[in-house]
Amino acid sequence: MTELLKLPQHVLPLFGLCLGWPADNPDLKPRLPASILVHENSYQPLDKDELAQYDEQLAEYYLTRAAIIAGIPGAIISAEQSLKKAAHLFWIICTNRVGQRAKTATPMYDTRAFDQV
């Protein structure tokens, strides 16, 4: 991404933003009910029936969007994949010298572990 944007050294894009109008008006993604998310004064036990109903709604939503789902919503990323992405981002930050101290030009983090990746 840094090459595509022709960014100078020590600059790293953190997010992208796209503005415009959708070609169509897709259905809104179902949200977890507030009764599952909000607990007043104390923790309330999870209503498994309500959660199962939400899971059904979410599965139907993904099917209508032609998403390929294998038992769980496609938006959920496994912990292993998430850690790999975080490690890769950390490697990008370190190798682009984003974390350098100004006077010493010494990396703030030891990047030797990423040499093996």
mmCIF file of the C-alpha atoms, coordinates in Angstrom:
data_MODEL
# 
_entry.id   MODEL 
# 
loop_
_atom_site.group_PDB 
_atom_site.id 
_atom_site.type_symbol 
_atom_site.label_atom_id 
_atom_site.label_alt_id 
_atom_site.label_comp_id 
_atom_site.label_asym_id 
_atom_site.label_entity_id 
_atom_site.label_seq_id 
_atom_site.pdbx_PDB_ins_code 
_atom_site.Cartn_x 
_atom_site.Cartn_y 
_atom_site.Cartn_z 
_atom_site.occupancy 
_atom_site.B_iso_or_equiv 
_atom_site.pdbx_formal_charge 
_atom_site.auth_seq_id 
_atom_site.auth_comp_id 
_atom_site.auth_asym_id 
_atom_site.auth_atom_id 
_atom_site.pdbx_PDB_model_num 
ATOM 1   C CA . MET A 1 1   ? 0.000   0.000   0.000  1.00 0.00 ? 1   MET A CA 1 
ATOM 2   C CA . THR A 1 2   ? 2.847   2.391   0.793  1.00 0.00 ? 2   THR A CA 1 
ATOM 3   C CA . GLU A 1 3   ? 4.273   1.859   -2.712 1.00 0.00 ? 3   GLU A CA 1 
ATOM 4   C CA . LEU A 1 4   ? 0.879   2.363   -4.352 1.00 0.00 ? 4   LEU A CA 1 
ATOM 5   C CA . LEU A 1 5   ? 0.402   5.657   -2.519 1.00 0.00 ? 5   LEU A CA 1 
ATOM 6   C CA . LYS A 1 6   ? 4.074   6.630   -3.065 1.00 0.00 ? 6   LYS A CA 1 
ATOM 7   C CA . LEU A 1 7   ? 4.483   7.453   0.614  1.00 0.00 ? 7   LEU A CA 1 
ATOM 8   C CA . PRO A 1 8   ? 7.823   8.673   1.960  1.00 0.00 ? 8   PRO A CA 1 
ATOM 9   C CA . GLN A 1 9   ? 9.805   6.684   4.523  1.00 0.00 ? 9   GLN A CA 1 
ATOM 10  C CA . HIS A 1 10  ? 8.407   6.814   8.078  1.00 0.00 ? 10  HIS A CA 1 
ATOM 11  C CA . VAL A 1 11  ? 4.817   7.221   6.800  1.00 0.00 ? 11  VAL A CA 1 
ATOM 12  C CA . LEU A 1 12  ? 2.334   4.384   7.157  1.00 0.00 ? 12  LEU A CA 1 
ATOM 13  C CA . PRO A 1 13  ? -1.349  4.422   6.140  1.00 0.00 ? 13  PRO A CA 1 
ATOM 14  C CA . LEU A 1 14  ? -3.606  3.444   9.036  1.00 0.00 ? 14  LEU A CA 1 
ATOM 15  C CA . PHE A 1 15  ? -6.981  3.237   7.303  1.00 0.00 ? 15  PHE A CA 1 
ATOM 16  C CA . GLY A 1 16  ? -8.741  4.001   4.060  1.00 0.00 ? 16  GLY A CA 1 
ATOM 17  C CA . LEU A 1 17  ? -11.965 5.873   3.510  1.00 0.00 ? 17  LEU A CA 1 
ATOM 18  C CA . CYS A 1 18  ? -14.182 5.715   0.461  1.00 0.00 ? 18  CYS A CA 1 
ATOM 19  C CA . LEU A 1 19  ? -17.042 8.133   -0.071 1.00 0.00 ? 19  LEU A CA 1 
ATOM 20  C CA . GLY A 1 20  ? -19.877 7.673   -2.491 1.00 0.00 ? 20  GLY A CA 1 
ATOM 21  C CA . TRP A 1 21  ? -23.319 6.225   -3.039 1.00 0.00 ? 21  TRP A CA 1 
ATOM 22  C CA . PRO A 1 22  ? -24.050 2.510   -3.238 1.00 0.00 ? 22  PRO A CA 1 
ATOM 23  C CA . ALA A 1 23  ? -25.232 1.120   -6.565 1.00 0.00 ? 23  ALA A CA 1 
ATOM 24  C CA . ASP A 1 24  ? -28.113 -0.514  -4.704 1.00 0.00 ? 24  ASP A CA 1 
ATOM 25  C CA . ASN A 1 25  ? -29.653 -0.362  -1.240 1.00 0.00 ? 25  ASN A CA 1 
ATOM 26  C CA . PRO A 1 26  ? -28.627 -3.544  0.549  1.00 0.00 ? 26  PRO A CA 1 
ATOM 27  C CA . ASP A 1 27  ? -30.428 -4.758  3.650  1.00 0.00 ? 27  ASP A CA 1 
ATOM 28  C CA . LEU A 1 28  ? -28.984 -3.619  6.949  1.00 0.00 ? 28  LEU A CA 1 
ATOM 29  C CA . LYS A 1 29  ? -26.974 -6.227  8.795  1.00 0.00 ? 29  LYS A CA 1 
ATOM 30  C CA . PRO A 1 30  ? -28.850 -7.542  11.837 1.00 0.00 ? 30  PRO A CA 1 
ATOM 31  C CA . ARG A 1 31  ? -27.448 -6.328  15.147 1.00 0.00 ? 31  ARG A CA 1 
ATOM 32  C CA . LEU A 1 32  ? -27.340 -8.130  18.440 1.00 0.00 ? 32  LEU A CA 1 
ATOM 33  C CA . PRO A 1 33  ? -30.369 -7.164  20.511 1.00 0.00 ? 33  PRO A CA 1 
ATOM 34  C CA . ALA A 1 34  ? -29.722 -4.688  23.317 1.00 0.00 ? 34  ALA A CA 1 
ATOM 35  C CA . SER A 1 35  ? -31.058 -7.246  25.784 1.00 0.00 ? 35  SER A CA 1 
ATOM 36  C CA . ILE A 1 36  ? -27.987 -9.388  25.030 1.00 0.00 ? 36  ILE A CA 1 
ATOM 37  C CA . LEU A 1 37  ? -25.485 -6.518  25.054 1.00 0.00 ? 37  LEU A CA 1 
ATOM 38  C CA . VAL A 1 38  ? -26.732 -4.260  27.851 1.00 0.00 ? 38  VAL A CA 1 
ATOM 39  C CA . HIS A 1 39  ? -26.688 -5.273  31.506 1.00 0.00 ? 39  HIS A CA 1 
ATOM 40  C CA . GLU A 1 40  ? -28.203 -2.905  34.047 1.00 0.00 ? 40  GLU A CA 1 
ATOM 41  C CA . ASN A 1 41  ? -26.677 -2.824  37.554 1.00 0.00 ? 41  ASN A CA 1 
ATOM 42  C CA . SER A 1 42  ? -25.422 -6.414  37.285 1.00 0.00 ? 42  SER A CA 1 
ATOM 43  C CA . TYR A 1 43  ? -24.509 -9.067  34.737 1.00 0.00 ? 43  TYR A CA 1 
ATOM 44  C CA . GLN A 1 44  ? -27.509 -10.929 33.357 1.00 0.00 ? 44  GLN A CA 1 
ATOM 45  C CA . PRO A 1 45  ? -27.214 -14.529 32.151 1.00 0.00 ? 45  PRO A CA 1 
ATOM 46  C CA . LEU A 1 46  ? -27.172 -14.945 28.389 1.00 0.00 ? 46  LEU A CA 1 
ATOM 47  C CA . ASP A 1 47  ? -30.511 -15.846 26.814 1.00 0.00 ? 47  ASP A CA 1 
ATOM 48  C CA . LYS A 1 48  ? -29.397 -18.689 24.547 1.00 0.00 ? 48  LYS A CA 1 
ATOM 49  C CA . ASP A 1 49  ? -32.734 -18.814 22.702 1.00 0.00 ? 49  ASP A CA 1 
ATOM 50  C CA . GLU A 1 50  ? -32.510 -15.125 21.831 1.00 0.00 ? 50  GLU A CA 1 
ATOM 51  C CA . LEU A 1 51  ? -28.912 -15.583 20.689 1.00 0.00 ? 51  LEU A CA 1 
ATOM 52  C CA . ALA A 1 52  ? -29.907 -18.583 18.548 1.00 0.00 ? 52  ALA A CA 1 
ATOM 53  C CA . GLN A 1 53  ? -32.665 -16.487 16.945 1.00 0.00 ? 53  GLN A CA 1 
ATOM 54  C CA . TYR A 1 54  ? -30.111 -13.760 16.169 1.00 0.00 ? 54  TYR A CA 1 
ATOM 55  C CA . ASP A 1 55  ? -27.740 -16.355 14.673 1.00 0.00 ? 55  ASP A CA 1 
ATOM 56  C CA . GLU A 1 56  ? -30.551 -17.522 12.370 1.00 0.00 ? 56  GLU A CA 1 
ATOM 57  C CA . GLN A 1 57  ? -31.269 -13.947 11.260 1.00 0.00 ? 57  GLN A CA 1 
ATOM 58  C CA . LEU A 1 58  ? -27.574 -13.348 10.633 1.00 0.00 ? 58  LEU A CA 1 
ATOM 59  C CA . ALA A 1 59  ? -27.194 -16.574 8.660  1.00 0.00 ? 59  ALA A CA 1 
ATOM 60  C CA . GLU A 1 60  ? -30.165 -15.605 6.468  1.00 0.00 ? 60  GLU A CA 1 
ATOM 61  C CA . TYR A 1 61  ? -28.692 -12.138 5.978  1.00 0.00 ? 61  TYR A CA 1 
ATOM 62  C CA . TYR A 1 62  ? -25.411 -13.626 4.748  1.00 0.00 ? 62  TYR A CA 1 
ATOM 63  C CA . LEU A 1 63  ? -27.244 -16.050 2.474  1.00 0.00 ? 63  LEU A CA 1 
ATOM 64  C CA . THR A 1 64  ? -29.165 -13.195 0.866  1.00 0.00 ? 64  THR A CA 1 
ATOM 65  C CA . ARG A 1 65  ? -25.867 -11.432 0.256  1.00 0.00 ? 65  ARG A CA 1 
ATOM 66  C CA . ALA A 1 66  ? -24.535 -14.560 -1.446 1.00 0.00 ? 66  ALA A CA 1 
ATOM 67  C CA . ALA A 1 67  ? -21.770 -14.931 1.139  1.00 0.00 ? 67  ALA A CA 1 
ATOM 68  C CA . ILE A 1 68  ? -20.307 -18.373 1.582  1.00 0.00 ? 68  ILE A CA 1 
ATOM 69  C CA . ILE A 1 69  ? -20.728 -19.356 5.199  1.00 0.00 ? 69  ILE A CA 1 
ATOM 70  C CA . ALA A 1 70  ? -19.385 -22.539 6.725  1.00 0.00 ? 70  ALA A CA 1 
ATOM 71  C CA . GLY A 1 71  ? -21.201 -22.770 10.048 1.00 0.00 ? 71  GLY A CA 1 
ATOM 72  C CA . ILE A 1 72  ? -20.176 -19.357 11.393 1.00 0.00 ? 72  ILE A CA 1 
ATOM 73  C CA . PRO A 1 73  ? -20.504 -15.803 10.060 1.00 0.00 ? 73  PRO A CA 1 
ATOM 74  C CA . GLY A 1 74  ? -17.797 -15.050 7.538  1.00 0.00 ? 74  GLY A CA 1 
ATOM 75  C CA . ALA A 1 75  ? -16.940 -11.801 9.288  1.00 0.00 ? 75  ALA A CA 1 
ATOM 76  C CA . ILE A 1 76  ? -15.617 -13.629 12.320 1.00 0.00 ? 76  ILE A CA 1 
ATOM 77  C CA . ILE A 1 77  ? -11.891 -14.172 12.013 1.00 0.00 ? 77  ILE A CA 1 
ATOM 78  C CA . SER A 1 78  ? -10.233 -16.915 14.008 1.00 0.00 ? 78  SER A CA 1 
ATOM 79  C CA . ALA A 1 79  ? -7.852  -15.879 16.762 1.00 0.00 ? 79  ALA A CA 1 
ATOM 80  C CA . GLU A 1 80  ? -4.917  -17.392 14.877 1.00 0.00 ? 80  GLU A CA 1 
ATOM 81  C CA . GLN A 1 81  ? -5.642  -15.350 11.736 1.00 0.00 ? 81  GLN A CA 1 
ATOM 82  C CA . SER A 1 82  ? -6.085  -12.233 13.831 1.00 0.00 ? 82  SER A CA 1 
ATOM 83  C CA . LEU A 1 83  ? -2.726  -12.729 15.557 1.00 0.00 ? 83  LEU A CA 1 
ATOM 84  C CA . LYS A 1 84  ? -0.982  -13.309 12.229 1.00 0.00 ? 84  LYS A CA 1 
ATOM 85  C CA . LYS A 1 85  ? -2.434  -10.068 10.877 1.00 0.00 ? 85  LYS A CA 1 
ATOM 86  C CA . ALA A 1 86  ? -1.369  -8.179  14.012 1.00 0.00 ? 86  ALA A CA 1 
ATOM 87  C CA . ALA A 1 87  ? 2.157   -9.595  13.783 1.00 0.00 ? 87  ALA A CA 1 
ATOM 88  C CA . HIS A 1 88  ? 2.340   -8.664  10.101 1.00 0.00 ? 88  HIS A CA 1 
ATOM 89  C CA . LEU A 1 89  ? 1.181   -5.108  10.844 1.00 0.00 ? 89  LEU A CA 1 
ATOM 90  C CA . PHE A 1 90  ? 3.756   -4.861  13.638 1.00 0.00 ? 90  PHE A CA 1 
ATOM 91  C CA . TRP A 1 91  ? 6.438   -6.052  11.197 1.00 0.00 ? 91  TRP A CA 1 
ATOM 92  C CA . ILE A 1 92  ? 5.381   -3.407  8.643  1.00 0.00 ? 92  ILE A CA 1 
ATOM 93  C CA . ILE A 1 93  ? 5.510   -0.676  11.270 1.00 0.00 ? 93  ILE A CA 1 
ATOM 94  C CA . CYS A 1 94  ? 8.951   -1.766  12.481 1.00 0.00 ? 94  CYS A CA 1 
ATOM 95  C CA . THR A 1 95  ? 10.477  -2.205  9.035  1.00 0.00 ? 95  THR A CA 1 
ATOM 96  C CA . ASN A 1 96  ? 9.162   1.170   7.905  1.00 0.00 ? 96  ASN A CA 1 
ATOM 97  C CA . ARG A 1 97  ? 10.919  2.692   10.909 1.00 0.00 ? 97  ARG A CA 1 
ATOM 98  C CA . VAL A 1 98  ? 7.707   4.268   12.116 1.00 0.00 ? 98  VAL A CA 1 
ATOM 99  C CA . GLY A 1 99  ? 8.731   3.438   15.679 1.00 0.00 ? 99  GLY A CA 1 
ATOM 100 C CA . GLN A 1 100 ? 12.169  5.082   15.595 1.00 0.00 ? 100 GLN A CA 1 
ATOM 101 C CA . ARG A 1 101 ? 13.418  7.553   18.107 1.00 0.00 ? 101 ARG A CA 1 
ATOM 102 C CA . ALA A 1 102 ? 14.348  10.815  16.438 1.00 0.00 ? 102 ALA A CA 1 
ATOM 103 C CA . LYS A 1 103 ? 17.881  11.421  17.797 1.00 0.00 ? 103 LYS A CA 1 
ATOM 104 C CA . THR A 1 104 ? 19.266  7.897   18.035 1.00 0.00 ? 104 THR A CA 1 
ATOM 105 C CA . ALA A 1 105 ? 17.559  6.384   14.981 1.00 0.00 ? 105 ALA A CA 1 
ATOM 106 C CA . THR A 1 106 ? 17.343  3.158   16.990 1.00 0.00 ? 106 THR A CA 1 
ATOM 107 C CA . PRO A 1 107 ? 14.220  1.061   16.490 1.00 0.00 ? 107 PRO A CA 1 
ATOM 108 C CA . MET A 1 108 ? 11.976  1.076   19.537 1.00 0.00 ? 108 MET A CA 1 
ATOM 109 C CA . TYR A 1 109 ? 11.227  -2.623  18.964 1.00 0.00 ? 109 TYR A CA 1 
ATOM 110 C CA . ASP A 1 110 ? 13.437  -5.597  18.248 1.00 0.00 ? 110 ASP A CA 1 
ATOM 111 C CA . THR A 1 111 ? 12.523  -6.735  14.722 1.00 0.00 ? 111 THR A CA 1 
ATOM 112 C CA . ARG A 1 112 ? 14.948  -9.664  14.506 1.00 0.00 ? 112 ARG A CA 1 
ATOM 113 C CA . ALA A 1 113 ? 12.132  -12.145 15.125 1.00 0.00 ? 113 ALA A CA 1 
ATOM 114 C CA . PHE A 1 114 ? 10.495  -11.024 11.877 1.00 0.00 ? 114 PHE A CA 1 
ATOM 115 C CA . ASP A 1 115 ? 13.583  -11.848 9.827  1.00 0.00 ? 115 ASP A CA 1 
ATOM 116 C CA . GLN A 1 116 ? 12.503  -15.497 9.980  1.00 0.00 ? 116 GLN A CA 1 
ATOM 117 C CA . VAL A 1 117 ? 8.979   -14.818 8.681  1.00 0.00 ? 117 VAL A CA 1 
# 
